[in-house]
């Protein structure tokens, strides 16, 4: 099945829901993943690639 734009935009929502379902605060998630809080926030709101140091960072952060 092909991934459409609408499902791509849901990634941030799914990340946030997963974090909240585990009762993990952003600060703790940042500490455990070693990803700066501002980038975790950007991922959760499906921020454009320009908000990351380089577009590849967003992909690497998602893998983490």
Buried (B, 14 or more C-beta within 10 A) or exposed (E): EEEEEEEEEEBBEEBBEEBEEEEEEBEEBBEEEEBEBEBBBBBBEBBEEEBBEEEEBBEEBEEE
